[in-house]
Structure formats: structure tokens, C-alpha cells
Amino acid sequence: MLDVRSVSLVGLVVLTAACTSTNVSRSDVDTNPDPTSAIIALNADGTIPDQNYSGAGINKTYTTFSNGFGFGYAYGSVRGTDDFLGVAGFRTGIGVGDALTTTGSVSYNAAYDFTRTRGNTEIERAGNLTLIADFTTASATVTGADNGLVVNGTFDGTDLDGSVTFDGVTATLDGAIGEDRVVGAFAGHDQDGVLVGGFAGNAN
């Protein structure tokens, strides 16, 4: 099992972690009027590149694996603008293994972590979900759901794309998948705020 460590927060997240949900109201940050989002490349050490967040913003870097495999995300008010920016990225590190070349389906046990902002409120959730890579449909799909989070992906070789939805927001999904592991990061927004996070885990 892979060791998952939080980059900027004290504590340890493991692949068998129980699902958590936290709603936090913050009076110092308002994601309106201009929420925006992007998938980015992480730094070599797995941290988020400087996004020019202001001191009043919420700037967090989340889960990456100690061996360089995993994901990170951040969000906050952008200094000198009206933008509230959410970003997410992933790293393959030790890799995901060979491309899937089989019929039927393959399942993965993946830890996830994400935040949805809505005005001055944050919904933070972390847990585990089962992702199914399915070859029986017209295209190779990767699907899974847990605690309101829904993953709808497709893959070509080891390249994972698609979307993730939560609380009415659709986020763009980017990642990698193989015989051994899966990893993904997602970022999206609506008029109320952003949805940013990721998942990573091993094939069962």
C-alpha cells in the first residue's frame, strides 16, 4: 500500500481512511465575483507553484505521496484582481504501470480529497472510492462515486481524462491510469465558487 502524506497539514491520510465532510464558514474570503479554475503541473517536490494568492485568501496544498506519486490542489483570492482561483495537479512519480490491455473491468481503491467553495462557505471532504476501468462499453471508461462525488472518465493508453461532479459543479479531470495504479486531479468552477481536488490509489 502506498504511503500518503499531507504536504502542508499535520497528519496522515491512508488509502483506507473513512469518509469525512466539513462545512467551514469563512468571513475573510468571498469567492465572488469571479471564480476561475485550472489544471496545472505540480512542482518537482509535489507542491503547488506560486499562484499569486493574496494574504486574505485560502492557500492550501494537499495530499501527495512520499514517493512522488499523487496529487495536490489549492485555492484562494488572487492578489490585485477580483479572481478567486482554484488549481489542481497530479504526479505519476513511480508510474502507473503498463497500459491496460484487457477485457472486462479493473477496479482501483483510491483515496480522494477535495474542497468545494460556495461564497464564504467551504465543503471539504476526504475518503475512499472504488474506481472501475471498464472495457465493455464503446469507449474505455473510468467511473466511481462516493459521498456526492461522481467521477466520469475515459482513458487512452495510460492517459486519463474526463470530468468530476459535486454539488452541481463539473470539474475537468486529468490523470493517468495503468495496470498498477490510478491518479487524477480535477478543477472546475461555477458562479458561486470552485471545486478542486484529486484521487490516487492502487489496483485491487
ROFI-270378 format. One line per field, with one value per residue: residue in three letters; residue number from 0; y, x, z negated of N, C-alpha, C in turn. Coordinates in steps of 0.05 Angstrom, whole numbers, padded with zeros to 5 digits. Example, Ala and Ser with C-alpha at 12.3 -4.5 7.8 and 13.67 -1.06 7.14 Angstrom:
aa: ala/ser;
i: 0/1;
ny: -00114/-00045;
nx: 00264/00257;
nz: -00156/-00142;
cay: -00090/-00021;
cax: 00246/00273;
caz: -00156/-00143;
cy: -00066/00001;
cx: 00264/00258;
cz: -00156/-00157;
This chain:
aa: met/leu/asp/val/arg/ser/val/ser/leu/val/gly/leu/val/val/leu/thr/ala/ala/cys/thr/ser/thr/asn/val/ser/arg/ser/asp/val/asp/thr/asn/pro/asp/pro/thr/ser/ala/ile/ile/ala/leu/asn/ala/asp/gly/thr/ile/pro/asp/gln/asn/tyr/ser/gly/ala/gly/ile/asn/lys/thr/tyr/thr/thr/phe/ser/asn/gly/phe/gly/phe/gly/tyr/ala/tyr/gly/ser/val/arg/gly/thr/asp/asp/phe/leu/gly/val/ala/gly/phe/arg/thr/gly/ile/gly/val/gly/asp/ala/leu/thr/thr/thr/gly/ser/val/ser/tyr/asn/ala/ala/tyr/asp/phe/thr/arg/thr/arg/gly/asn/thr/glu/ile/glu/arg/ala/gly/asn/leu/thr/leu/ile/ala/asp/phe/thr/thr/ala/ser/ala/thr/val/thr/gly/ala/asp/asn/gly/leu/val/val/asn/gly/thr/phe/asp/gly/thr/asp/leu/asp/gly/ser/val/thr/phe/asp/gly/val/thr/ala/thr/leu/asp/gly/ala/ile/gly/glu/asp/arg/val/val/gly/ala/phe/ala/gly/his/asp/gln/asp/gly/val/leu/val/gly/gly/phe/ala/gly/asn/ala/asn;
i: 0/1/2/3/4/5/6/7/8/9/10/11/12/13/14/15/16/17/18/19/20/21/22/23/24/25/26/27/28/29/30/31/32/33/34/35/36/37/38/39/40/41/42/43/44/45/46/47/48/49/50/51/52/53/54/55/56/57/58/59/60/61/62/63/64/65/66/67/68/69/70/71/72/73/74/75/76/77/78/79/80/81/82/83/84/85/86/87/88/89/90/91/92/93/94/95/96/97/98/99/100/101/102/103/104/105/106/107/108/109/110/111/112/113/114/115/116/117/118/119/120/121/122/123/124/125/126/127/128/129/130/131/132/133/134/135/136/137/138/139/140/141/142/143/144/145/146/147/148/149/150/151/152/153/154/155/156/157/158/159/160/161/162/163/164/165/166/167/168/169/170/171/172/173/174/175/176/177/178/179/180/181/182/183/184/185/186/187/188/189/190/191/192/193/194/195/196/197/198/199/200/201/202/203;
ny: -00024/00045/00101/00158/00225/00288/00349/00402/00401/00378/00310/00245/00213/00156/00101/00073/00108/00136/00166/00236/00298/00367/00429/00494/00560/00621/00686/00719/00710/00715/00682/00704/00761/00731/00670/00622/00569/00517/00464/00446/00438/00406/00426/00399/00377/00363/00404/00461/00507/00578/00616/00669/00682/00723/00750/00746/00704/00633/00588/00528/00468/00401/00330/00290/00234/00204/00182/00211/00204/00223/00275/00346/00406/00474/00537/00604/00676/00718/00760/00830/00826/00810/00757/00691/00636/00567/00511/00449/00391/00333/00280/00228/00201/00143/00118/00088/00037/-00012/00002/-00011/-00071/-00107/-00144/-00136/-00112/-00070/-00056/-00003/00019/00080/00137/00199/00272/00334/00402/00443/00507/00556/00617/00645/00597/00533/00467/00411/00349/00282/00215/00148/00116/00068/00058/00040/00014/00003/-00039/-00056/-00023/00025/00061/00063/00068/00103/00100/00122/00134/00171/00195/00239/00256/00247/00210/00211/00186/00176/00135/00130/00090/00103/00151/00191/00223/00267/00282/00308/00312/00350/00376/00404/00426/00418/00392/00393/00334/00306/00259/00196/00126/00057/-00012/-00019/00027/00087/00156/00222/00291/00345/00404/00456/00504/00547/00599/00609/00590/00547/00480/00436/00384/00315/00246/00182/00117/00044/-00013/-00065;
nx: 00017/00010/00041/00011/00018/00004/00023/00024/-00005/-00013/-00012/-00036/-00058/-00090/-00101/-00145/-00176/-00231/-00292/-00298/-00330/-00333/-00361/-00343/-00348/-00325/-00308/-00271/-00260/-00288/-00312/-00337/-00331/-00313/-00300/-00252/-00215/-00164/-00126/-00061/00012/00048/00101/00168/00175/00124/00092/00047/00055/00071/00014/00002/-00031/-00069/-00057/-00104/-00130/-00147/-00099/-00079/-00042/-00048/-00055/00001/00039/00094/00132/00130/00084/00019/-00027/-00043/-00075/-00101/-00129/-00153/-00157/-00136/-00082/-00090/-00131/-00200/-00207/-00220/-00184/-00180/-00137/-00109/-00067/-00028/00019/00057/00101/00127/00101/00046/00044/00039/-00001/-00071/-00092/-00138/-00199/-00266/-00266/-00227/-00213/-00200/-00176/-00182/-00158/-00189/-00191/-00219/-00242/-00299/-00318/-00365/-00388/-00376/-00369/-00339/-00337/-00307/-00281/-00259/-00238/-00250/-00258/-00284/-00258/-00276/-00248/-00271/-00279/-00319/-00355/-00370/-00327/-00266/-00277/-00275/-00303/-00336/-00362/-00375/-00402/-00428/-00392/-00377/-00345/-00330/-00295/-00252/-00204/-00142/-00093/-00047/-00068/-00112/-00174/-00232/-00288/-00308/-00360/-00394/-00440/-00468/-00428/-00385/-00322/-00260/-00224/-00159/-00107/-00073/-00071/-00061/-00039/-00024/-00036/-00076/-00085/-00109/-00128/-00172/-00207/-00253/-00307/-00363/-00412/-00413/-00368/-00309/-00288/-00242/-00192/-00169/-00151/-00121/-00093/-00087/-00091/-00138;
nz: 00000/00015/-00015/-00039/-00046/-00076/-00049/-00070/-00116/-00184/-00198/-00175/-00117/-00096/-00050/-00066/-00093/-00130/-00106/-00106/-00122/-00120/-00133/-00127/-00149/-00126/-00140/-00119/-00066/-00002/00052/00095/00141/00185/00195/00217/00250/00258/00287/00268/00273/00223/00178/00175/00126/00112/00093/00099/00152/00146/00143/00138/00096/00050/-00016/-00044/-00023/-00018/-00020/-00004/-00004/00014/00010/00026/00049/00015/00048/00094/00123/00135/00117/00116/00091/00091/00070/00073/00063/00115/00116/00127/00163/00181/00180/00157/00149/00164/00165/00189/00192/00214/00201/00230/00210/00187/00228/00264/00282/00336/00395/00394/00422/00433/00427/00401/00335/00290/00223/00175/00112/00087/00054/00039/00040/00032/00042/00042/00055/00036/00041/-00020/-00044/-00055/-00032/-00053/-00037/-00047/-00033/-00012/00051/00098/00161/00227/00283/00345/00400/00431/00454/00508/00508/00470/00403/00339/00278/00218/00151/00091/00032/00055/00093/00161/00210/00278/00326/00383/00418/00455/00473/00423/00409/00374/00376/00371/00329/00265/00218/00168/00122/00161/00192/00248/00258/00293/00308/00303/00312/00298/00314/00303/00303/00250/00218/00206/00216/00207/00220/00208/00230/00227/00235/00216/00216/00162/00136/00130/00148/00129/00128/00119/00133/00116/00122/00115/00159/00148;
cay: 00000/00070/00119/00183/00245/00315/00366/00426/00397/00358/00287/00225/00203/00129/00093/00062/00129/00138/00190/00258/00321/00391/00454/00515/00586/00639/00714/00735/00704/00712/00673/00721/00756/00718/00645/00610/00544/00507/00441/00456/00420/00410/00428/00374/00365/00357/00427/00478/00531/00603/00626/00697/00686/00744/00741/00741/00680/00607/00576/00502/00446/00377/00304/00277/00211/00210/00173/00228/00196/00233/00300/00369/00427/00498/00556/00629/00702/00726/00788/00851/00820/00801/00728/00670/00615/00540/00496/00422/00377/00307/00270/00198/00191/00116/00109/00074/00011/-00014/00009/-00033/-00084/-00130/-00141/-00136/-00088/-00069/-00038/00011/00031/00106/00158/00225/00295/00357/00424/00459/00533/00568/00642/00644/00570/00512/00439/00395/00320/00263/00188/00128/00107/00048/00066/00017/00017/-00015/-00042/-00068/-00002/00034/00072/00054/00087/00101/00112/00117/00154/00168/00218/00262/00260/00228/00210/00201/00189/00158/00133/00121/00082/00110/00178/00192/00248/00265/00302/00301/00330/00351/00399/00418/00436/00399/00398/00378/00314/00299/00240/00173/00101/00034/-00038/-00019/00050/00108/00182/00243/00317/00358/00432/00468/00527/00559/00627/00610/00583/00528/00452/00427/00361/00294/00219/00165/00091/00020/-00033/-00086;
cax: 00000/00025/00040/00000/00023/-00004/00046/00025/-00021/-00003/-00030/-00031/-00082/-00084/-00120/-00169/-00188/-00260/-00301/-00303/-00343/-00332/-00370/-00330/-00356/-00303/-00316/-00249/-00257/-00312/-00304/-00348/-00350/-00301/-00286/-00239/-00202/-00146/-00108/-00033/00034/00060/00130/00182/00171/00096/00077/00033/00070/00060/-00009/-00002/-00053/-00066/-00056/-00131/-00140/-00142/-00079/-00073/-00031/-00058/-00043/00018/00052/00122/00149/00126/00060/-00004/-00040/-00044/-00093/-00100/-00149/-00150/-00161/-00112/-00074/-00092/-00153/-00225/-00208/-00216/-00173/-00175/-00120/-00102/-00048/-00021/00046/00057/00122/00136/00087/00021/00046/00033/-00028/-00090/-00098/-00153/-00228/-00279/-00261/-00207/-00221/-00179/-00183/-00170/-00164/-00194/-00191/-00227/-00257/-00318/-00324/-00391/-00388/-00358/-00370/-00323/-00344/-00283/-00287/-00238/-00247/-00241/-00278/-00276/-00260/-00277/-00240/-00289/-00273/-00342/-00371/-00359/-00301/-00256/-00287/-00267/-00325/-00337/-00377/-00375/-00409/-00435/-00371/-00381/-00323/-00336/-00271/-00245/-00175/-00130/-00067/-00046/-00078/-00139/-00188/-00260/-00299/-00317/-00381/-00402/-00455/-00476/-00405/-00370/-00294/-00244/-00207/-00135/-00093/-00060/-00082/-00047/-00045/-00018/-00045/-00091/-00082/-00123/-00133/-00195/-00211/-00276/-00319/-00388/-00414/-00412/-00341/-00292/-00286/-00214/-00184/-00157/-00152/-00099/-00095/-00077/-00109/-00144;
caz: 00000/00017/-00038/-00030/-00067/-00071/-00046/-00087/-00140/-00202/-00198/-00155/-00103/-00085/-00030/-00079/-00111/-00130/-00092/-00124/-00109/-00137/-00122/-00142/-00140/-00129/-00136/-00106/-00038/00014/00078/00116/00164/00209/00192/00241/00243/00278/00282/00270/00267/00197/00175/00174/00099/00108/00083/00118/00159/00136/00157/00131/00077/00031/-00044/-00054/-00010/-00030/-00003/-00016/00013/00002/00010/00046/00038/00009/00070/00117/00137/00121/00127/00098/00100/00076/00078/00058/00077/00129/00109/00147/00182/00169/00185/00137/00166/00154/00183/00181/00209/00206/00209/00231/00193/00194/00251/00260/00294/00364/00403/00391/00447/00425/00430/00375/00319/00269/00201/00160/00087/00089/00034/00051/00022/00048/00030/00058/00042/00044/00027/-00043/-00056/-00043/-00037/-00050/-00040/-00041/-00037/00008/00070/00117/00189/00245/00311/00359/00428/00444/00467/00534/00502/00444/00383/00311/00264/00189/00137/00062/00015/00072/00113/00183/00229/00304/00341/00405/00420/00479/00462/00395/00406/00363/00380/00365/00312/00238/00209/00140/00114/00185/00207/00264/00259/00313/00297/00318/00295/00310/00305/00313/00291/00222/00203/00219/00203/00222/00207/00221/00223/00241/00220/00226/00207/00133/00126/00144/00140/00135/00112/00134/00122/00124/00109/00127/00170/00129;
cy: 00025/00087/00147/00204/00273/00333/00388/00423/00375/00334/00268/00215/00176/00121/00081/00082/00130/00165/00212/00281/00344/00415/00476/00542/00606/00667/00730/00730/00701/00705/00689/00747/00738/00692/00635/00586/00535/00482/00452/00433/00426/00414/00401/00360/00360/00380/00443/00502/00556/00612/00655/00702/00708/00733/00734/00716/00655/00593/00550/00483/00420/00353/00298/00253/00217/00201/00188/00221/00207/00259/00322/00389/00451/00517/00581/00653/00710/00755/00807/00846/00815/00771/00713/00645/00589/00525/00468/00409/00350/00300/00239/00186/00164/00104/00093/00046/00011/-00006/-00016/-00045/-00110/-00125/-00142/-00110/-00092/-00049/-00027/00020/00058/00124/00184/00247/00319/00378/00438/00484/00544/00594/00641/00617/00551/00485/00423/00366/00304/00235/00169/00121/00085/00059/00041/00026/-00004/-00015/-00053/-00048/00007/00047/00063/00075/00082/00115/00105/00139/00149/00195/00243/00267/00238/00232/00197/00206/00170/00156/00122/00115/00087/00138/00178/00220/00245/00288/00290/00321/00327/00377/00417/00430/00413/00409/00381/00359/00308/00280/00218/00148/00078/00009/-00037/00003/00069/00134/00203/00268/00330/00386/00442/00490/00533/00587/00631/00605/00561/00500/00442/00403/00340/00267/00203/00139/00069/00003/-00054/-00113;
cx: 00018/00021/00032/00004/00014/00021/00047/00008/-00010/-00023/-00024/-00058/-00074/-00107/-00145/-00183/-00218/-00268/-00306/-00315/-00343/-00342/-00359/-00339/-00333/-00312/-00295/-00246/-00284/-00303/-00316/-00332/-00338/-00286/-00275/-00223/-00184/-00132/-00079/-00014/00045/00090/00142/00179/00142/00079/00065/00051/00056/00037/-00016/-00026/-00048/-00066/-00083/-00143/-00135/-00123/-00070/-00061/-00037/-00042/-00024/00032/00082/00141/00144/00102/00036/-00014/-00038/-00065/-00092/-00122/-00145/-00156/-00135/-00106/-00077/-00114/-00179/-00228/-00205/-00209/-00170/-00158/-00115/-00083/-00041/00008/00044/00079/00132/00121/00062/00022/00039/00004/-00046/-00096/-00113/-00183/-00241/-00274/-00239/-00215/-00197/-00191/-00168/-00178/-00169/-00194/-00199/-00240/-00275/-00323/-00350/-00394/-00367/-00357/-00353/-00334/-00319/-00289/-00262/-00248/-00236/-00265/-00267/-00280/-00259/-00269/-00253/-00282/-00297/-00360/-00357/-00332/-00292/-00262/-00275/-00289/-00324/-00352/-00375/-00383/-00414/-00416/-00375/-00359/-00333/-00313/-00270/-00214/-00166/-00101/-00066/-00057/-00107/-00150/-00217/-00269/-00306/-00338/-00386/-00417/-00462/-00453/-00392/-00341/-00280/-00225/-00183/-00119/-00080/-00071/-00066/-00054/-00042/-00032/-00062/-00086/-00096/-00125/-00155/-00198/-00234/-00288/-00347/-00389/-00411/-00384/-00328/-00296/-00259/-00207/-00170/-00161/-00128/-00102/-00084/-00098/-00113/-00134;
cz: 00000/-00008/-00028/-00052/-00058/-00070/-00066/-00112/-00157/-00200/-00175/-00143/-00092/-00067/-00041/-00097/-00108/-00117/-00112/-00108/-00129/-00122/-00140/-00131/-00146/-00122/-00121/-00077/-00025/00042/00101/00119/00186/00202/00218/00232/00265/00268/00286/00267/00240/00198/00172/00147/00092/00098/00106/00126/00150/00154/00151/00114/00058/00003/-00055/-00043/-00026/-00011/-00016/00005/-00001/00010/00033/00033/00035/00031/00096/00134/00122/00133/00107/00109/00081/00086/00061/00076/00089/00124/00132/00167/00166/00171/00159/00152/00152/00174/00171/00201/00198/00215/00209/00215/00202/00217/00244/00271/00323/00370/00401/00419/00441/00432/00402/00360/00299/00248/00186/00134/00085/00066/00049/00030/00040/00031/00051/00043/00054/00029/00005/-00057/-00040/-00051/-00032/-00055/-00033/-00047/-00017/00026/00088/00145/00206/00273/00327/00389/00444/00458/00493/00531/00475/00423/00356/00295/00234/00176/00107/00050/00032/00094/00135/00203/00255/00322/00365/00406/00447/00472/00433/00389/00397/00366/00371/00347/00285/00230/00179/00136/00138/00201/00222/00266/00281/00298/00315/00300/00311/00298/00318/00298/00260/00206/00220/00203/00220/00206/00222/00211/00240/00224/00232/00215/00178/00122/00142/00132/00148/00117/00129/00120/00131/00109/00125/00139/00149/00139;
